[in-house]
Amino acid sequence: MTRSMLRRQWRRREARRGRVKVSGQDSLTTHTTVTTLHGGRLTLCVAAILAVGCASGEADHSGDSDVPHVELQEILRLGDSNSDGPDTFGRIGGVLLDADGRIVVADAMNHDMRVFSENGEFLYSFAREGEGPGEVRRPCCIATGPDGALWVRDVGNGRFNVYLTGESSAVYERTVLVPAEMAGARGLWAPLVFDDSARLVVVGRILTPENQMLRGHGIVDDAAQAVPTLLTRTMVTEPSDDSLAVHMVREREGGMLSVWYFYQPFGPSFVTTYAPGGDWARAVTSVPRVERYSVDGSLRHAIDVRISPVSLSDRERRISDSTLTAARTRGVEIPFSTPATKPPLAGLKFDTAGRLWVERTTADGEPREADVFDTDGNLVMRARWPRDIRLGLESWVGSDRVVGVGSGEFNEPHVVVMRMVPVQ
C-alpha cells in the first residue's frame, strides 16, 4: 500500500469518525498518603494515562510547591501526509532515541523500521515485511538491550528480533522466540524490558497449570538462545469487570458465537507499565492509587492521592452519548450511562531512569500533566506538555528528552521529539 493510499485511507476513516479525539484529564492534588508493604468485534475502550508514585513508610508532601516543574517543548516533528516520503507513517508501533541521538521508529502498518538523524534527516530503513530472518510483521515496542543492540517486538510473527544499528545501515543479528508457556503473548503489543541481570522479561499472557491464559510476565534464562527457557512467571491480578464498567456481549451469527467487551465511554480502565530493570506498576484509573512492584511481584510501595474530579465537557458528553446510542441501536443492552466526571488518573509511563510518570486527568482541551516519582516513590518533578502528544506504550522518555506520538491534520501519526525546559 502506497503512502498516498494511506493518506486517502486516513481521510475516509476520519471523515467517518468526525475526526473525534478523546481527551485526557486534569486534577488538583490536595493530599497524598504513601504506604509501603514489606515482605513481599467491537471493543470500545476509552483509556486514559495515569500518574502516581510512592515511598517507604509515611511521606509528607506538604512542600510539593517546591517540586521542580518542566514544560515539554517540541523541538522536532516527523510526519507528512502530503508526500510519500519516509516521514509518512502508517501506525507508529514504537520510538526511541539511541545512544547516538538517532531517532528509531517502528511502523506497524508498513512493517518496517526507519532511522532518522537527531535533526530529522532520514538515514535509512530496514526490516521489510515478512516472516524470514530479520523480517517483521507489525513491529512495536522497541528497546535498547543490555548489550546496546536494538530489540524489536515482532508482533505478527510472535517473536523478538535483534539488530545492530549503525550510521548508515542496520544488521540483523538474531531472533528470540516467545516461550511456549507464554504463547498468548505472541500477538500482543506489550512492553519490552530486561531485568537487572540483563535477562529478557516477556510481558503478555501466561499459561497456568489450569490451562488458563492470564496476564503476567516471565523471565527467560538467556536471551541469546533462539528458544529461551522460562525461568520464572509472575501473574498480574486484573480487576473485576464491575470495577471497570465493562459489559460482555455475546452475539450468535449462524453457528458462530462472538464475544466482545463494551467499555463505558470515559469510564475507568486498568493500566500497567514496565520499567528498565523489570519493575512494574498498576492502577485502576477511577481509584487514585498506584502500586509499584518488583519484577518478582513483591509490592515495593503504593501511593494514594486525593484528586479533584474533572467534569466531562459538552463535546465529550456528546461523544459518549452517541457511542452509547449506537450500541443500543445495535440491540446491546448497556448497563451504564455517560458519567458526570472522568477518572482522576489517565495513565502510567516509566522513563529510562526508572522514574514513574503518572499522568493526571485534565479538562478537555487543556495540556497534559504528570507527576514524576523516583524509584523510592519521592515526588521529584511535575511535567506539562501539549495535548495532542501521547506518552503511551509506543513512546520513549529519557532524562531530558521525550519522544511522543502526535497527530496531523488528518489524524495521521507524527513522531514528536521534545525537551524538558524548567519553568521558573
N, C-alpha and C positions, 0 to 999 in steps of 0.2 A: 504494500500500500504506500503510495507516494505521500509526501508531506502536504501537498496541495489537496489531496483527497482527505487527509486527516483534518485539514482546516475546514473543509466543507462539512465533514462529519461533526466537528465541534459546533459549527454554526447551526446545523439541523438539531443537534442534541440540545443546545442551549435555548434555541427557539421553542422547543417543546417544553423545556423546563421553565421558561420565562426568565432564564438567567438568574435563578434563585441561588443565593449563597447563604448558608447558615452561619449565624454569628457566634461569637464567643460570649464572654461573661465578665462582670465586674463585681467587686465586693470590697467591703471595708472590714479589716481585721480589728476587732475590739479587744480580744483576749486570746491568749494561747496557752494551752496546758500540754506539757510534754510528759510522756510516760515511757519508762523503759522496763521491759520484762527481761529478767535474767534467766539463763539456762536454755535456756533454749527457746418463580421463585422470586418472590418479592420479599426482600428483607429490608425494612426501613429502620435505620438506627441513626438518630442524631446524637453524635458523640461530642464531648467537649474535652478540653485539656485541663488537667488538674494540677494543683500545687499544694504541697505541704511538706513538712520535714519533722525532725525530732532530735532529741538529745538524751543523754543519760540523766536519770533522776528528774527532779523538777527544774524547770527553766523559767527565768524571768525575762520576758521580752518587753518590759516597760520602756526600755530605751530603744525601741525599734526605729524611732525617728532618726537615730544616728546611723542606721544602716545605709551603706552607700547605694545610691540609685544610678542606674545606667540607662541610656537610650540605645537601642539597636538601630544604627543608621545605615541605610542602604549605600553600598559603595559600588556594586556591580549587579547587573541583572542580565541573565541569559534567557532568551525565549522570543521567537519571532514568528508570528502567524502569517506574515506577508511574504515569506520566502520558503524555499525548500532547503535551506542551509542546515548545517549541523547543529545550530542552536534552536531548531524547531523540534520540540519533544512531543511524544505521544502520551506517555504516562510515566512520570518520574518515580522510579522504584527505590532510589537511594542516591545520596550525595555525600561527599566528604571532601575535605582539604587534605592532601597528602603531606608528607614531611617536607616537600619542596614547594609547598604552596599551590600546587596544581589542583584544579577542580575536577573531580571524577564524578560522572553522572551515569547511573544505570537507567536505561529507558526500557520499561517493561512492555510497552506496546510495540516498539520497533525491535525489541530483542537484541539490543547491543549496548556496548559501553562506550562512553566518549570522554575524552580528556581535553581540558582547556587550561591555558596558562592562567596565572593569577590575575592577569589583565583582561581575561575573557577571550583571548585568541584561541581558536580551535587548533589543537595539535594533532590528534589522531583518534581513531576509533578502533575497537577490537571486539572479539566475542560475537560473531554473527549468529543468526538464528539456526538452531539445530540441536541434535542430541549427541553429536560426536564429541571427542575430546576438545575442551575449550569452548565449545558452542553453548548457547544458552537459550532458554525459553522463559520469559517473564522474569528477568533478573531483578532482585531487590536487595535491600538491607545490607549494604556493603560496609566493610570494616577493614582496618589495617590490622593484620595479625601480629603476634608477638615477634615474629621474625622479620617484620617490615613488609611482608607480601600483602597484596590486595586480595581479600576474601570476598566472594560474591555468593549470595544465596540464590541458587538456580532453581526457582520455584517450580517451573514447568517440568523440569527433569528430576525433581526431588533429590537434590544433591547440593554440595558446595564446590565451587571452582576456585582455584588459587592461581594468581597471576603475579608476575614480576613486572612492574611498570617502570618505564624509563622516560627520557626526554622526548623521544620520537616514536616509541612503539612499546607494546606490552608482549610478554612471552608467557604462554600458558605453561604452568608448572605441573599441576596435578588436580585430581578430583577426589573429594571425600564424600562418601555416601552417608545417608542418614541411617542409623542402626535400625534393624528390623523391628525392635521393640517400640520404636517411635515412628512407625510408618505413617501414622496420622499427621506427622509434622511435615511430610514431604511436599505437600501442595500449599503450605501456609506462608503468608507474609509474617515474619517474626524476627525479632532482634538477632543479631549475630555478635556474640561476645565470647570472651575467653576468661577462665578463672585466673587466680593469682599464680597458679602453677603452669600457666600457658596452655591449659587444656581447653579444647573446644566445648562450649556449653550449647547443646542443641535445645532450642526452645520450640515448644509446639504441643503435641499430644503424645501421651504415653499409654501403652497398653498395660492394663493391670492384670493380675492373676485371674480376675473375674471376667476377663475379656472385654473390659470397658476402655474406651479411649477418653482419658481425662486430661485436662490442661496441666502442663507442667514442663519440666526441663530435665535434661540428663547430661552428665559429664562423660566424655569419651576418653579412653586411655591414651591414645596417641593420634593426634590429628594428621600425622604424616601417613597413616595407614589408609588404604583405599576404602576398606570396610572396617571402621573402628569398632571397638568393643565398648558397650555401655557399662560404665563403672558404677554410677550412682543415678538414682532417679528421685526427683522431688515433685510432689504434687502441689498444685496451686488451687486451693479451695475456692470455688466460684460461689457467688451469692445466689440466693434463690430468685426465681423469676418474679416473685412478688416484690422484692426489693428493687427490681429493675423496671417494673411496669412494662413487662413483655407479655405478649399474648401469642400462644401457639395456635396455629391454624392448620387444620387438616382438610385437604381437598382431594376428592377422588375423581379422576377422569378416565373413563373406560375401566380397565383393570389395574390402573396405576394410582397409588396413593402418594400424594405430595404433602410434605410437612414444611412449613415455613414459619418464621417468627416476625411478629409485628411489634416494634418498639414505640412507645409513646413519644411523639414529637416533642423535642426539648425536655424529654424526661431523663431520668438517671441512667448512667451507664457504668460498666465495670472496666477499669483501666489498670494496666500494668506496664512496667517499663524495666529495662535491664541496664546495668552499669558495667563499664570495663572492670574486670575482676570478678564478675558474677553476681554482685548484689542485685536485688530486685525490689521493686516497690509496688504496692497495690492500693486501690481505693475504689469505693463506690461514690460517684460524683455528687450524689444527694446527701452524703454524710461527710462533713468536713473533717475527715480523719485520714491520714496516710500512714501506712505501715511500711517500714524498711526491713528487709530480711537479708541474711547471708545466703550464699549460694546453696547451702545445705538445708535451708528452710527455717533456720532458727531466727526468731524475731530479734532484731537489733534495737529498735526503738520505734515509737509512734508519736504522732502529734495530733492533738485535737485543736481545731481552730474555729472560733465563732465568727461567722461572716454574715454580713447583712445580705438578705436575698435581693435579687435583681428581677424586676418585673419584665415580662415579655413586652416588646414594642408592638404597635399596631401591625407592622409588617410581619413580625414573627408570628403573631396570633393568626393572621390570615394564612400564613404558610401552614401552620398546624391544623387549622380548621379545614382547609382544602384537602390536606393529606388524609385526615380522618374521614371526611366526606367521601373521598374517592374509595377508601377501603370499605366503607359501609355500602356504597353503591355496588360494590363487587359482591356484597352479601356477607361480609365479615362482621360478626358481632364484636365490636370493640368495647372492652370493659372500662375504658378510661376516656377522658376528655382533654382538651387543651389545658395545660397547667397555668396557674396565675404567675408563677415565678420559675426561673431557671435554676438548675442545680448550682450550688455555690462553687463547685470545682469544675474545671474544664479539662485538665489532662496532666500527664506527668512526662518528664523527659530528663534523662541523665546526660551530663556533659562528659567530656573526655577525662576530666579530673575526678569523676565520681560524685560531683555535686548534683543534688536533686532540684530540678526546676519544677515548681508547682504553679501551673497557670490558673489564675483565678477568673471567675466569670466576670465579664464586663458587659455593660449595656450595649445594645445594638448600635453598631457604627463607631463605638469607642475603640481606641487602641487596645491591644492585648497586654496583659500584665502577668508577671510571675514573681513569686518569692523563691529565692535560691538558698538552699541549705547545704552546709558542708557535710562531710562523711560522719561527723559526730552529731549532726542534727541541729547545728547552730545556724541561725539566720544570718547570712553573710552579705546578701545583696538583694535588691529589687530591680527588676528589668521591665522595660516597656518597649513595644515595637509595633509597626503598622499592622492594621487589622487584616489585610489581605495576605499576610505571610504566615504560614503554618509551621509550627515546630513539632511535627509528628514523627512517626516511625521512620519515615524516609529522610528526615533532616539530620543535621550534624551540628553539635555545639562544642566549640573549643574554649580555650582560656580567654581569648579576646576577639575571636571571630566566630560567626554563626552563619551556617548555610541553611536557609529555609526554602520552602516551596511556595511560590506565589502564583498569580494567575493574570492573564492578559485580558484584552478587550472581549474575546470570545470564550473566556474561561480556560484558554489553553495554558498549560503549565509553564511556569518560569522557575529558573533557579536563581535565588537571590542571596548574594553574599552581603553580610552586614558586619559592622564593627561595633564594639561596645564603647560608648562615649560617656564618661562620667557626667552626671548632672549636678551642678553646683547648687 
